[in-house]
Amino acid sequence: MPLPRFPSIVILGLLAGCAKPADLPDITVSAAAPGEFASFRADLATRFPPEQLRDFDTATQELQLDAMNRNVATAAGRELDMLAVANGKTVHTVVRLGWQARKARFLREIAEISRMIDHDGQQAARTAAAGTPESVTRRLGSEKEVLAKLQANLAETEARLAVLSRPK
């Protein structure tokens, strides 16, 4: 009796092998432990070109930076925090969460550099009559350059988030 089932099993096996693999955004992240995540990421690298994985890699880095902002002290702790966020979610969800964390980081950095510019601007104003020290003038110039870069990065991040938020 096992013989008649054999062709059915072979056909089912062939059909399963021909099934379309999941698109990257729909893949569920496997990250219960660092080693599991490393294997998962390595598997992605065999299936997708680096440019397709760039947003995901950026997102996982940003999630670790977000953990640092929340005072997770060690690199290992930040990695575990990121893994806890990512595990069981789709790649698309992890990418969106990571890019939201990136936006929040840029907003924090813009606020900080703006405070520095305000402080140094006040110092420049106080010393203007006697001649603003060159160090203050140079520092203000550098701070304004950094602010412009942060604002450009924020704009790019917001544009990327708008694309990620569109329904499929």
N, C-alpha and C positions, 0 to 999 in steps of 0.2 A: 503493500500500500504506500510506502514512502515515495515510490517512484513518481506517481502522478503529481505529488506536491512539489517535486523538485523544479519543474519548469515554472511554476508559479513563484517560487522563492527566487529563482534566477531573474525573472521579469521584474519582481518587486525590487530586487537589489539593483538592477540596471536603472529602473525609474528613480530610485533614491539617489543614485550616483549622478543622474542627469538633472536633478532638482537645482534650480537656480540658487546660487549662494546668496545669502542676505547682503543687502547693500550696507555699506559701512555705517551710516547713521542708525540703522536698525539693529545692529549687533549689540548684544548685552555684554557689558563689561564684567569680566571675571577678575575680581581683585580682593578676595578674602584675606590674602596675605601677600607680602612683597614678591615672593617667588612666583606665586600664581599670576600676579599682575605682569611680572617680567615675561612669563611664558605667553600670556595673552597678547602683550604688546609685540613680542617677537613673531607670533602667529599673524598678527595684523600686517607686519612688515613683509611677510611672505605673500600676502594676498593683495596688498594695496601699495601703490607707489608713494614715495615720501611726501610729495606735494598734497596727497589726499589725507595724510596723517598729520600734517602740520598744525591744523586747528586743534586736533585732539591733544597733541603734545604740548601746545601752548596752554591749553585748558588745564592739563594736569599740573603743569608748572605753576600756573596762576592759583590753582587750588592750594598748592603747597605754600605759596607766598601769602595767601589769605590766612592759612594756619599760623604763619609767622606773625601776621598782624594781630591775631588773637592770642599771642604770647605762647604758642606752642614752641618750646625752647630748642629742641634738638631737630636735626635733619631727619632722623629716623621717626621721631614723633610727628613731624609735618607730613612725611610720606604716609604713615599710618592714618593720619587724619584725612588725607586726600583719598586713600584707598577706601576708607569708610564712606566717604561721600560718593565715590564712583561705583562701588561694587553693586551689581545688580541693576544698574541703570543702563539705558541705551547710550551708545557713543554720542548720539545727538544731544541727549540731555546733559551728559558730562561736558560736552563742548559748550553748550549754552551756559551752564553753571560756571565753568571756568572763565568764559568771556565776561560774564557778569561780575565775577570777582576781579577781573582785569579792569573793568570800568570803575569799580569801586576803588581800586588801588590808584588809578590815575586821578580820580576825584580827590582822594586823600593827599596825594602828592601835589596836586595843583593848589589845594588849600594851604599846605605847608609852605610851598615856594611863594605863594601870594603873601603870606605872613612875613616871610623873609624880605620880600620886596618892599612891603609897607614899612617894616622896621628900618631897612637901609635907606629908603626914600625919606623917612623922617630924619634920619641922621644926616643925610645929604642936605636937607632943607635947613637944619640947625647950623650946619657948618658952611653954608653957601656964602655968607658974607665974608668969611675969613678964607674961603677957598676949600671946597670939599676935598678931602684926602683922595688921592688917586686910587687907593685900595678900595674905598667905598664905591667910587665910580665904576671900577672894574668889576667889583662884586655885583653891583646892580646890573651891569651889562650881562654878566654870566647868568645871573638869576633870570633875567628876561629871556635869554636864549633857551634856558631849560624850560621855562614856562611855555614858550612857543612850541617846543618839541612835545611837551606833555599834552598841550591842547590839540596838536595834530594827531598824536597817538590816541587821545580820547575820541576825536572825531572818527578816526579809522575804526576804532573799537565799536563805537555806536553804530556805524554803518554795517559792520560785520554782525552785530547783534540784531539789527533790523532784518538782515537776510536770514539769520538763524531762527528768528521768531515767525517767519512766514510759514503758513500751513503748507504741507507737502502737496 
